[in-house]
Amino acid sequence: MKMLQLVGVVMTAMLVLATPALAADSPTAVLAGAGAGAGLIILGAGYGFGRIGSAALEGMARQPEVAAQVQTAMIIVAALLEGATFFALIICITKY
């Protein structure tokens, strides 16, 4: 929990301190914003995939007889998350 708080404080500080630099209308500022956005997207997707896998494995461990159904549902949800991640990355990249 302390690590999550530290990451939150660091991200907030980076965003606050980077605002004047990103306010400029230059290609470098746009690319920096796109890179930061892409990084946040990847972090969110990684967290989502971890949660999906964790919940699926816990469900399979509790009820092994429904493991096939849980696995199918996990794959469908992971595919939807991956599609949303790719869409967000494309929007980030083509913003420039």
Residue pairs with C-beta under 8 A, 6 or more apart in sequence:
18 32
18 36
21 29
21 32
22 29
22 32
22 33
23 29
27 96
30 95
30 96
31 96
33 95
34 92
34 93
34 95
34 96
37 88
37 92
37 95
38 89
38 92
38 93
41 85
41 88
41 89
41 92
42 85
42 89
44 85
45 81
45 82
45 85
48 81
49 78
49 81
52 74
52 77
52 78
52 81
53 74
55 74
56 70
56 71
56 73
56 74
59 66
59 70
60 66
60 67
60 70
60 71
63 70
